Amino acid sequence: MNTTLVSFLGKNLGDPKTGYQNATYRFPDGIERETPFFGLALAQEVRPDRVVILGTAGSMWDVLVGHLAESGADDVVWECLMEAAQTASVDLNLLERARPLAERRLGCPVDLRLIPYGRNAEEQTAILQTIAEAVPKGRVVMDLTHGFRHLAALGLLSAFFLERMAQLEVVGLYYGALDMSPRGEAKPVVRLDGLLSIQRWIDALDRFDQNGDYGVFADLLMVEGVPRDKANCLKKAAFFERTFNLRDAARQLGTFLGVLDTDLPGTGRLFQHQLAERLAWARGNPLHVQQRHLAYVYLNRRDFVRTAVFAWEAIITLECTRHALDFDDYGENGDRKQAEAELKTRLRANGTRWPDAPQRRIKDLRNSLAHGSPPADWAPELRQALSDPERLFSMLKADMKTSLA
């Protein structure tokens, strides 16, 4: 898979000939490289298949090209860029003339692109779009060292954007920390991948809260050292829950939950409490309690089909528990059918007709939502609930409060 290095180029704020201050950067593997442009040192370190350099019309393109060009051989291009950079009028035509010089020195395809200054939301969006267009596929390494300070933030955001929207793999976020060590000493190269890992966890939590898929955490946990068989329990649990096999879903989660009894490695430790909270329903609760919990979870997600299914199952499972019946007996004349008959008898004894009972509405809603149409004998207010999400939410919430108390 090809790797693209994306780097930013700022304005000339250092030496008038070299642009940025010449510095020696020490990489995490101990290798030191001297350069005024950290992106060039990073290119030597990661050896990308392609380099993208982003800068404004006033960035130091002239200094960059002067650093890359052969002495005297490319003076015409350099002089044109120097004049344009001084008046912030560098254009794509000039960059295209400079591109072969950069490719010759770096030994790989180079894409020199103009970006706006990012002074407002429109320009910031344009920068993200430019980066996305410049990196259509493969793996990405981001250099967040140079450019305006706010461009580093945009570069970091673009890494999140590329992973989520373009489905690219960001394999490194680098920053050459020029001010982190005294003058004359090598400057540390800082990897900011931890920030990317934090964003991946936040994104996974958001997706889980929207759709209930435990599997979104599995790959993150494996990257940080959790055994594959334990992490894959989350994927299996998600499958079983989505097929309404709650017993096996809880069993898989129970196998995984031991991982949370000790500190998670890496970034996962920051999110351990949130993850434990979302899985706590599977710890030792009776089946009807688990079903009731998930009914409310799906109600809050506005997933009304799953809400009604779990709510009705919880009602019957609870009734089985009250009468010492086998809640796993789903036969035509099995214990769950008997539990429903016991429920009707108890409601009648309390003065509630079965057609008027909230339990009956939950059962009918389950059937109606599954088939996409209400029973012919439904009252108008029940039919209206199926065409209004807020009415349906309120009806289910009220009936569940009465039925699942």
Protein Blocks (a to p, Z undefined) as FASTA:
>chain_A
ZZdddddddddfbdfklopacdddddfkopacddfblklmmmmmnopabdcddddfkbck
llmmmmmpcghklmmmmmmmmmmmmnopacfklmmmmmmmmmmmnopacddddddehlaf
klmmmmmmmmmmmmmgccddddfkgccfklmmmmmmmmmmmmmmnopacfbdcdddfklp
cehiacddddfklmmmmmmmmmmmmmmmmnopaklmmmmmmmnopafklmmmmmmmmmmm
mnopaklmmmmmmmmmmmmmpccehjllmmmmmmmmmmmmmnopafklmmmmmmmmmmmn
opaklmmmmmmmmmmmmmmmmnopafklmcfklmklmmmmmmmmmmmmnopafklpmklm
mmmmmmmmmnopacfkbcfklmmmmmomklmmmmmmmmmmmmmZZ
